[in-house]
Each structure stands twice: as C-alpha cells, then as structure tokens.
Amino acid sequence: MITVEFDYKKATTVEEALAALANGDGKLLAGGYSLVPSMKLRLSQPEFLIDISSISSLKGIQEEDGFIVIRAGTTHAEILNSALIQEKLPFFHTAAGVIGDVQVRNRGTIGGSLAHADPAADWPALVLAADAVIDVVSRNGSRSISATDFFTGLFSTALGENELITAIRIPVPPAGTRTAYMKFEHPASRFAIVGCAVMRFPDGKINIAFTGVAEYAFRDKGAEQAVAGNTLDAASMDAAVNAALQGQDVSFMGDNFASEEYRRHLAKVYLKRALQAVA
Ligand SMILES: Cc1cc2nc3c(=O)[nH]c(=O)nc-3n(C[C@H](O)[C@H](O)[C@H](O)COP(=O)(O)OP(=O)(O)OC[C@H]3O[C@@H](n4cnc5c(N)ncnc54)[C@H](O)[C@@H]3O)c2cc1C
C-alpha cells in the first residue's frame, strides 16, 4: 500500500521545523515508523512532511540539573545502548530492548512514540512511572507537561497543534531506587498487549503505570496506595494486585488479540511480576 502524495521538507533546526509546521497542513517526521504506516492506511494525509531526524539538538541523553534528559529524537536503540540509562533508569533499558525489532529500534524515536500515543506503545508507561516531564516548544514559546497530564485519549495527547517535543526529563532517581518493566507482547509486532512499569523509591513510595490495557497509558493510584510504604511481601503485593485497575477514569480495551477480561487478568499478573522484581 502506498501513501497519498505529499511534499517533503528537511529541517536542520527546531526553528526551521516550527516555521514549516506553522505554514500549512504538515506533520513532523521523526523515525516514520508510526506516521508512515498510518499514512499508508489513509488515517493521516498531511500535505507535507517536515523531516526532523537530522536536527542535532534533538539527539542525545545527558544528566543535567538533577534530571536525566532524553532528547526527543533519540532512537530506541540509542536509549538501549546508553550507559547512563543502564545505570540510572534500568527499566528504560529493558523497555527499549523489547520495542519492535532491530529496524524499528534503529529508526523509531521516543519523541515520536509519545506524540503518537499508541495505546499499546511502551514509552508512555515508562515516562508515567518515572515522573517524567515532557518539554515542548512552539513559535509561541516553550512549556513542560507532566507525563500524568500528557496522555488524554486514544492516540491523543496534550500537545498543541504546532508544538514539537524537544525532550523528556526524568528526575534522577535516588540511590537505592529499583525499577522493573514487564511486558506481554504481541507475537508479531511486539507492541504491548499489557505492559507494567514500576518504580520503587527507597522511602517506600511506589509508582505503577500500565500500557496496553486501556485506551491510553495511566498511573494506577489505587495499586500504588495499597502497597506504598509497606514491606513488599506476599500480602502487600496481593493488596496492590487486588486494588489494581479499580476506579480508573479510562476505558479498558479488548480486541481480536486479547479480550478486555484477558487484558485485565494479564495486567494483574504482570503487576505482580514487576513488584516481585523490585522487592
Ligand atoms: C513493526 C513495528 C513494530 C513496532 N513495535 C513497537 C513496540 O513493540 N513498542 C512500541 O512502543 N512501539 C512499537 N512500534 C512503534 C515505533 O516505536 C515507532 O517508532 C514510534 O511509535 C514512533 O516513533 P517515530 O520516531 O517512528 O515517529 P514518527 O512515525 O515519525 O511520528 C509519529 C507521530 O509523532 C509525531 N512526532 C514525531 N516526532 C515528534 C516530536 N519531536 N514532537 C512532536 N511530534 C512528533 C509525528 O508528526 C507523528 O504524528 C512499532 C512499529 C512498527 C512499524
């Protein structure tokens, strides 16, 4: 299947990309591994694409002012291979390694994944569990959006029409923080049927986020509260598992691959495994 006709512009700076974006019905092109398939399916028909894959200021991972900063154009493979990520955010390393296949990891970017907000994507659960903020810029200025405010619906986010994600900032976890990402993947695409990200801080606070289960990734406050501050033992883990998915303000999903009931079951199984991993 081929796309409808479109024009192509290559931006070499963020300013160039923003100027082009403000100038008609264009879309940013990062890795193209979500956008191009959706153009082939006619779900997206932009007049022109603005290729941002060569903008050097959108690349790289650094520690800055108490944050791990992952620039939006950093590929899944670059995250996988980052020593800083392996040391400070090991569950980002785990997640990067289970995204798609080598080609997808070499081209796809974290910024593209967050902007696309596929309900089965991995990064949304990770940025939620890690208390990340998402830095965005437009011609009107820049702002930071908390990950918990970023995902607003199926394939929809708090991003404004002409905004571009520049970076994802994650507070450097205190020493002794433990993390886990557990995923039940679709056997063909490797998208998450269920993904569960857990971050356990030394003071007993636990962040829990799910992807794949609902129309968008979410933090599970009920499960977090059931287990927070407790010794992670069989009883507290069971309390979290029992509390999980209750009272959430999201619609749960079922499809040909996994019914809603099965996804809910898997979510609890993968939460338990993730809690065991950080215990
Ligand atoms: C076969 C296959 C398997 C896959 N498996 C997985 C998987 O297991 N897990 C998973 O999470 N994902 C998976 N993906 C998706 C993959 O990770 C994509 O690369 C990712 O979702 C999108 O990143 P991209 O850089 O390719 O973005 P693009 O496709 O270039 O763009 C996606 C959307 O984001 C917008 N965009 C891109 N960059 C920015 C930016 N900086 N600011 C604002 N908007 C921006 C674009 O305009 C577009 O609307 C898979 C894809 C394929 C084709």
The ligand as an SDF file (V2000), in Angstrom:
LIG
                    3D

 53 58  0  0  0  0  0  0  0  0999 V2000
    6.5650   -3.3450   13.0080 C   0  0  0  0  0  0  0  0  0  0  0  0
    6.5220   -2.3360   14.1070 C   0  0  0  0  0  0  0  0  0  0  0  0
    6.6260   -2.7700   15.4150 C   0  0  0  0  0  0  0  0  0  0  0  0
    6.5730   -1.8550   16.4630 C   0  0  0  0  0  0  0  0  0  0  0  0
    6.6570   -2.3250   17.7430 N   0  0  0  0  0  0  0  0  0  0  0  0
    6.5760   -1.4490   18.7730 C   0  0  0  0  0  0  0  0  0  0  0  0
    6.6570   -1.9040   20.1240 C   0  0  0  0  0  0  0  0  0  0  0  0
    6.8430   -3.0780   20.4180 O   0  0  0  0  0  0  0  0  0  0  0  0
    6.5360   -0.9610   21.1040 N   0  0  0  0  0  0  0  0  0  0  0  0
    6.3720    0.3680   20.8340 C   0  0  0  0  0  0  0  0  0  0  0  0
    6.2750    1.1600   21.7720 O   0  0  0  0  0  0  0  0  0  0  0  0
    6.3210    0.8220   19.5760 N   0  0  0  0  0  0  0  0  0  0  0  0
    6.4200   -0.0430   18.5470 C   0  0  0  0  0  0  0  0  0  0  0  0
    6.3680    0.4260   17.2490 N   0  0  0  0  0  0  0  0  0  0  0  0
    6.2470    1.8810   17.0190 C   0  0  0  0  0  0  0  0  0  0  0  0
    7.6390    2.5030   16.9410 C   0  0  0  0  0  0  0  0  0  0  0  0
    8.2230    2.5020   18.2170 O   0  0  0  0  0  0  0  0  0  0  0  0
    7.6150    3.9310   16.3890 C   0  0  0  0  0  0  0  0  0  0  0  0
    8.9170    4.2110   16.0250 O   0  0  0  0  0  0  0  0  0  0  0  0
    7.1550    5.0130   17.3290 C   0  0  0  0  0  0  0  0  0  0  0  0
    5.8850    4.7690   17.8300 O   0  0  0  0  0  0  0  0  0  0  0  0
    7.0670    6.3610   16.6310 C   0  0  0  0  0  0  0  0  0  0  0  0
    8.3030    6.9440   16.5880 O   0  0  0  0  0  0  0  0  0  0  0  0
    8.8400    7.5660   15.2480 P   0  0  0  0  0  0  0  0  0  0  0  0
   10.0920    8.2870   15.6080 O   0  0  0  0  0  0  0  0  0  0  0  0
    8.9370    6.4900   14.2390 O   0  0  0  0  0  0  0  0  0  0  0  0
    7.7180    8.6400   14.9190 O   0  0  0  0  0  0  0  0  0  0  0  0
    7.0200    9.0170   13.5360 P   0  0  0  0  0  0  0  0  0  0  0  0
    6.3550    7.8260   12.9700 O   0  0  0  0  0  0  0  0  0  0  0  0
    7.9630    9.7630   12.6580 O   0  0  0  0  0  0  0  0  0  0  0  0
    5.9290   10.0530   14.0680 O   0  0  0  0  0  0  0  0  0  0  0  0
    4.8210    9.6100   14.8380 C   0  0  0  0  0  0  0  0  0  0  0  0
    3.9690   10.8300   15.1970 C   0  0  0  0  0  0  0  0  0  0  0  0
    4.6650   11.6630   16.1070 O   0  0  0  0  0  0  0  0  0  0  0  0
    4.8430   12.9840   15.5780 C   0  0  0  0  0  0  0  0  0  0  0  0
    6.1770   13.3940   16.0290 N   0  0  0  0  0  0  0  0  0  0  0  0
    7.3550   12.7780   15.7940 C   0  0  0  0  0  0  0  0  0  0  0  0
    8.3380   13.4030   16.4710 N   0  0  0  0  0  0  0  0  0  0  0  0
    7.7620   14.4290   17.1420 C   0  0  0  0  0  0  0  0  0  0  0  0
    8.2490   15.4410   18.0240 C   0  0  0  0  0  0  0  0  0  0  0  0
    9.5450   15.5220   18.3780 N   0  0  0  0  0  0  0  0  0  0  0  0
    7.3690   16.3280   18.5360 N   0  0  0  0  0  0  0  0  0  0  0  0
    6.0430   16.2620   18.2230 C   0  0  0  0  0  0  0  0  0  0  0  0
    5.5310   15.3300   17.3880 N   0  0  0  0  0  0  0  0  0  0  0  0
    6.3810   14.4280   16.8660 C   0  0  0  0  0  0  0  0  0  0  0  0
    4.7050   12.8170   14.0730 C   0  0  0  0  0  0  0  0  0  0  0  0
    4.2860   14.0210   13.4510 O   0  0  0  0  0  0  0  0  0  0  0  0
    3.6500   11.7280   14.0030 C   0  0  0  0  0  0  0  0  0  0  0  0
    2.3760   12.2750   14.1930 O   0  0  0  0  0  0  0  0  0  0  0  0
    6.4240   -0.4590   16.1930 C   0  0  0  0  0  0  0  0  0  0  0  0
    6.3290   -0.0150   14.8700 C   0  0  0  0  0  0  0  0  0  0  0  0
    6.3760   -0.9410   13.8300 C   0  0  0  0  0  0  0  0  0  0  0  0
    6.2950   -0.4400   12.4190 C   0  0  0  0  0  0  0  0  0  0  0  0
  1  2  1  0
  2  3  1  0
  2 52  2  0
  3  4  2  0
  4  5  1  0
  4 50  1  0
  5  6  2  0
  6  7  1  0
  6 13  1  0
  7  8  2  0
  7  9  1  0
  9 10  1  0
 10 11  2  0
 10 12  1  0
 12 13  2  0
 13 14  1  0
 14 15  1  0
 14 50  1  0
 15 16  1  0
 16 17  1  0
 16 18  1  0
 18 19  1  0
 18 20  1  0
 20 21  1  0
 20 22  1  0
 22 23  1  0
 23 24  1  0
 24 25  2  0
 24 26  1  0
 24 27  1  0
 27 28  1  0
 28 29  2  0
 28 30  1  0
 28 31  1  0
 31 32  1  0
 32 33  1  0
 33 34  1  0
 33 48  1  0
 34 35  1  0
 35 36  1  0
 35 46  1  0
 36 37  1  0
 36 45  1  0
 37 38  2  0
 38 39  1  0
 39 40  1  0
 39 45  2  0
 40 41  1  0
 40 42  2  0
 42 43  1  0
 43 44  2  0
 44 45  1  0
 46 47  1  0
 46 48  1  0
 48 49  1  0
 50 51  2  0
 51 52  1  0
 52 53  1  0
M  END
$$$$
